[in-house]
């Protein structure tokens, strides 16, 4: 990258790293200023990937790759990685990134692709990604807010919330607009049950960063902390006023938690909309997406739909679908049908395999919530309490967990 590019390129990259809302505009400025920059063009195409037909996407990235090869080996390597990520070839992208960082340590542009490691669905690659982030932070130094932010996220997903919180606060002290750090802090706050404090911190940051790409997702985190502290009206308000119709997974996650806790849900997703999403090719493309759609059906008490989905998932050749998602969808159907004992029998053997549903810790936790509720509803309160013991001892606010352990009025 030429020195005179930095005034245009650095703001664009910073905005993408920070998950700021001005990133797309700054990328366009960078491409307009340097139309021969393969990296700039590839980043812009990737940012617009969902808008472009696959053929156009591939052609644009291939053209960017040719331009990048003329710039240098780092640029060519970056664009190749972007090409793989944009086409959702996450395993190949993760393997490529290991080589890229060996050649170009602490490369912040390459850091934009770190999501390839968890998305690879390969436990060994996920571990390699965690180790890579820690190593890059050491190489970059403590004054690198991007790497501090990425390591904060890694620590949160490793179940190390205190470390995640310290790193997130450090990154935000260096660069207050870091959306990655705020997101990592939200995950750490969830693990610690920060409740109203977490909600206030999210709202304060969003008030200063209204253009951030994560406005809806951070409001979702605030809704979950409202539920943790027993502020159910605020959780419903955020789900209704901030989340969109397209946010099926986040809406379902809020509403299923509310229902498990014996509360009124927020506005529901339409069953026909969920059915349409399941019928699309993407409906069964990624296990976590299918899991979210199953949750949406459960919120609607769509027992027949869940039963049909279970049959389809059980016939799937992918182990995560056949061996993990199938019993989860069947258990959801049983909970909706008032048969918690059958749900317990299906969910208890999955304790060590729920990670195969992908997503992140906060999102997968809802399976444990469902099991705890089913145990309580079958008169097994002590076993339910043992299941949630770690949460109850660590989380400052756990009104939600308390309600999960209380037998429902109908049992």
NORJO-V364351 format. One record per residue. N is the residue number from 1. RES is the residue in three letters. SS is DSSP state (a for helix, b for strand, c for the rest). NEAR is the number of other C-alpha atoms within 12 Angstrom. Layout:
N;RES;SS;NEAR, N;RES;SS;NEAR
This chain:
1;UNK;c;25, 2;UNK;c;15, 3;UNK;a;9, 4;UNK;a;12, 5;UNK;a;23, 6;UNK;a;17, 7;UNK;a;18, 8;UNK;a;27, 9;UNK;a;33, 10;UNK;a;25, 11;UNK;a;26, 12;UNK;a;35, 13;UNK;a;36, 14;UNK;a;33, 15;UNK;a;33, 16;UNK;a;36, 17;UNK;a;38, 18;UNK;c;39, 19;UNK;c;32, 20;UNK;c;31, 21;UNK;c;26, 22;UNK;c;25, 23;UNK;a;31, 24;UNK;a;31, 25;UNK;a;24, 26;UNK;a;28, 27;UNK;a;36, 28;UNK;a;27, 29;UNK;a;25, 30;UNK;a;32, 31;UNK;a;26, 32;UNK;a;18, 33;UNK;a;20, 34;UNK;c;25, 35;UNK;c;21, 36;UNK;c;25, 37;UNK;c;37, 38;UNK;a;38, 39;UNK;a;46, 40;UNK;a;48, 41;UNK;a;41, 42;UNK;a;43, 43;UNK;a;45, 44;UNK;a;38, 45;UNK;a;36, 46;UNK;a;36, 47;UNK;a;33, 48;UNK;c;23, 49;UNK;a;26, 50;UNK;a;15, 51;UNK;a;14, 52;UNK;c;19, 53;UNK;c;15, 54;UNK;a;19, 55;UNK;a;13, 56;UNK;a;19, 57;UNK;a;30, 58;UNK;a;26, 59;UNK;a;19, 60;UNK;a;30, 61;UNK;a;39, 62;UNK;a;28, 63;UNK;a;27, 64;UNK;a;36, 65;UNK;a;35, 66;UNK;a;26, 67;UNK;a;28, 68;UNK;a;33, 69;UNK;a;22, 70;UNK;a;20, 71;UNK;a;23, 72;UNK;c;19, 73;UNK;a;21, 74;UNK;a;29, 75;UNK;a;34, 76;UNK;a;32, 77;UNK;a;36, 78;UNK;a;43, 79;UNK;a;45, 80;UNK;a;40, 81;UNK;a;44, 82;UNK;a;48, 83;UNK;a;41, 84;UNK;a;32, 85;UNK;a;37, 86;UNK;a;36, 87;UNK;c;28, 88;UNK;c;28, 89;UNK;c;23, 90;UNK;a;28, 91;UNK;a;30, 92;UNK;a;27, 93;UNK;a;36, 94;UNK;a;40, 95;UNK;a;29, 96;UNK;a;32, 97;UNK;a;41, 98;UNK;a;36, 99;UNK;a;23, 100;UNK;a;32, 101;UNK;a;33, 102;UNK;a;19, 103;UNK;a;18, 104;UNK;c;23, 105;UNK;c;26, 106;UNK;c;32, 107;UNK;c;33, 108;UNK;a;35, 109;UNK;a;37, 110;UNK;a;43, 111;UNK;a;42, 112;UNK;c;36, 113;UNK;c;43, 114;UNK;c;45, 115;UNK;a;34, 116;UNK;a;35, 117;UNK;a;36, 118;UNK;a;32, 119;UNK;a;29, 120;UNK;c;31, 121;UNK;c;30, 122;UNK;c;22, 123;UNK;a;19, 124;UNK;a;16, 125;UNK;a;27, 126;UNK;a;29, 127;UNK;a;21, 128;UNK;a;26, 129;UNK;a;40, 130;UNK;a;31, 131;UNK;a;23, 132;UNK;a;34, 133;UNK;a;38, 134;UNK;a;27, 135;UNK;a;25, 136;UNK;a;34, 137;UNK;a;31, 138;UNK;a;18, 139;UNK;a;21, 140;UNK;a;25, 141;UNK;c;18, 142;UNK;c;23, 143;UNK;c;19, 144;UNK;c;30, 145;UNK;a;36, 146;UNK;a;46, 147;UNK;a;45, 148;UNK;a;47, 149;UNK;a;48, 150;UNK;a;47, 151;UNK;a;45, 152;UNK;a;42, 153;UNK;a;44, 154;UNK;a;43, 155;UNK;a;32, 156;UNK;a;36, 157;UNK;a;36, 158;UNK;c;27, 159;UNK;c;26, 160;UNK;c;26, 161;UNK;a;32, 162;UNK;a;27, 163;UNK;a;28, 164;UNK;a;36, 165;UNK;a;36, 166;UNK;a;26, 167;UNK;a;39, 168;UNK;a;42, 169;UNK;a;33, 170;UNK;a;29, 171;UNK;a;36, 172;UNK;a;31, 173;UNK;a;21, 174;UNK;a;20, 175;UNK;c;25, 176;UNK;c;24, 177;UNK;c;37, 178;UNK;c;42, 179;UNK;a;43, 180;UNK;a;45, 181;UNK;a;43, 182;UNK;a;53, 183;UNK;a;47, 184;UNK;a;46, 185;UNK;a;48, 186;UNK;a;46, 187;UNK;a;44, 188;UNK;a;39, 189;UNK;a;43, 190;UNK;a;48, 191;UNK;a;41, 192;UNK;a;34, 193;UNK;c;37, 194;UNK;c;35, 195;UNK;c;36, 196;UNK;a;30, 197;UNK;a;23, 198;UNK;a;38, 199;UNK;a;35, 200;UNK;a;22, 201;UNK;a;25, 202;UNK;a;40, 203;UNK;a;25, 204;UNK;a;20, 205;UNK;a;29, 206;UNK;a;29, 207;UNK;a;16, 208;UNK;a;17, 209;UNK;c;25, 210;UNK;c;22, 211;UNK;c;21, 212;UNK;c;31, 213;UNK;c;28, 214;UNK;c;30, 215;UNK;a;31, 216;UNK;a;29, 217;UNK;a;34, 218;UNK;a;41, 219;UNK;a;43, 220;UNK;a;43, 221;UNK;a;46, 222;UNK;a;47, 223;UNK;a;45, 224;UNK;a;52, 225;UNK;a;47, 226;UNK;a;38, 227;UNK;a;47, 228;UNK;a;40, 229;UNK;a;32, 230;UNK;c;28, 231;UNK;c;26, 232;UNK;a;31, 233;UNK;a;24, 234;UNK;a;30, 235;UNK;a;39, 236;UNK;a;37, 237;UNK;a;26, 238;UNK;a;35, 239;UNK;a;40, 240;UNK;a;28, 241;UNK;a;21, 242;UNK;c;27, 243;UNK;c;33, 244;UNK;c;22, 245;UNK;c;22, 246;UNK;c;20, 247;UNK;c;28, 248;UNK;a;38, 249;UNK;a;36, 250;UNK;a;43, 251;UNK;a;46, 252;UNK;a;44, 253;UNK;a;44, 254;UNK;a;50, 255;UNK;a;42, 256;UNK;a;46, 257;UNK;a;45, 258;UNK;a;41, 259;UNK;a;34, 260;UNK;a;42, 261;UNK;c;37, 262;UNK;c;27, 263;UNK;c;23, 264;UNK;c;21, 265;UNK;c;31, 266;UNK;c;31, 267;UNK;c;27, 268;UNK;c;36, 269;UNK;c;39, 270;UNK;c;23, 271;UNK;a;26, 272;UNK;a;17, 273;UNK;a;21, 274;UNK;a;36, 275;UNK;a;26, 276;UNK;a;19, 277;UNK;a;28, 278;UNK;a;31, 279;UNK;a;18, 280;UNK;c;16, 281;UNK;a;12, 282;UNK;a;15, 283;UNK;a;24, 284;UNK;a;29, 285;UNK;c;20, 286;UNK;c;27, 287;UNK;a;35, 288;UNK;a;30, 289;UNK;a;31, 290;UNK;a;39, 291;UNK;a;45, 292;UNK;a;41, 293;UNK;a;45, 294;UNK;a;48, 295;UNK;a;48, 296;UNK;a;46, 297;UNK;a;44, 298;UNK;a;42, 299;UNK;a;40, 300;UNK;c;34, 301;UNK;c;29, 302;UNK;c;30, 303;UNK;a;28, 304;UNK;a;23, 305;UNK;a;31, 306;UNK;a;41, 307;UNK;a;28, 308;UNK;a;21, 309;UNK;a;38, 310;UNK;a;31, 311;UNK;a;21, 312;UNK;a;25, 313;UNK;a;33, 314;UNK;a;24, 315;UNK;c;17, 316;UNK;c;20, 317;UNK;c;14, 318;UNK;c;21, 319;UNK;a;20, 320;UNK;a;31, 321;UNK;a;33, 322;UNK;a;25, 323;UNK;a;28, 324;UNK;a;36, 325;UNK;a;45, 326;UNK;a;37, 327;UNK;a;40, 328;UNK;a;50, 329;UNK;a;45, 330;UNK;a;41, 331;UNK;a;40, 332;UNK;a;50, 333;UNK;a;38, 334;UNK;a;31, 335;UNK;a;41, 336;UNK;a;34, 337;UNK;c;23, 338;UNK;c;21, 339;UNK;c;24, 340;UNK;a;34, 341;UNK;a;29, 342;UNK;a;25, 343;UNK;a;36, 344;UNK;a;36, 345;UNK;a;23, 346;UNK;a;31, 347;UNK;a;36, 348;UNK;a;29, 349;UNK;a;18, 350;UNK;a;26, 351;UNK;c;24, 352;UNK;c;15, 353;UNK;c;23, 354;UNK;a;33, 355;UNK;a;30, 356;UNK;a;31, 357;UNK;a;38, 358;UNK;c;32, 359;UNK;c;27, 360;UNK;c;26, 361;UNK;a;29, 362;UNK;a;35, 363;UNK;a;35, 364;UNK;a;31, 365;UNK;a;28, 366;UNK;a;40, 367;UNK;a;43, 368;UNK;a;40, 369;UNK;a;38, 370;UNK;a;44, 371;UNK;a;44, 372;UNK;a;43, 373;UNK;a;49, 374;UNK;a;43, 375;UNK;a;38, 376;UNK;a;36, 377;UNK;a;34, 378;UNK;c;28, 379;UNK;c;22, 380;UNK;c;24, 381;UNK;a;25, 382;UNK;a;19, 383;UNK;a;21, 384;UNK;a;33, 385;UNK;a;29, 386;UNK;a;20, 387;UNK;a;29, 388;UNK;c;32, 389;UNK;a;20, 390;UNK;a;18, 391;UNK;a;28, 392;UNK;a;25, 393;UNK;a;18, 394;UNK;a;22, 395;UNK;c;26, 396;UNK;c;24, 397;UNK;c;29, 398;UNK;c;33, 399;UNK;a;29, 400;UNK;a;40, 401;UNK;a;43, 402;UNK;a;30, 403;UNK;a;33, 404;UNK;a;38, 405;UNK;c;36, 406;UNK;c;28, 407;UNK;c;26, 408;UNK;c;23, 409;UNK;c;10, 410;UNK;c;13, 411;UNK;c;17
